[in-house]
Amino acid sequence: MSITAETLRTAVELARSYGATRVLLFGSALSDPANAQDLDLATDISGLDLFAYAGQLEERLGISVDVVPLTPRTPFTDHIAQTGEVLYDAALAR
């Protein structure tokens, strides 16, 4: 499986439809997108919407998706923020 720019664009567009203001890519899709087995994302989508987003994204893309909430802040989310790639940040978008 390969994670493409179109895959990431779809993930961000769908996240924004759920009200996300941040989406970060981490894991194998970041380090080796050509051979990634799944798509690992972190976002500020909250509550049950986070699960709805993950399910809908898996259905659209036909791949396994792991979505981590950015809040509450933890050592793991801090690590993602430091090492992940920002795919979308509303504060930086113009």
Secondary structure by P-SEA (a helix, b strand, c coil): ccccaaaaaaaaaaaaaacccbbbbbcccccccccccbbbbbcccccaaaaaaaaaaaaaacbbbbbbbcccccaaaaaaaacccccccccccc
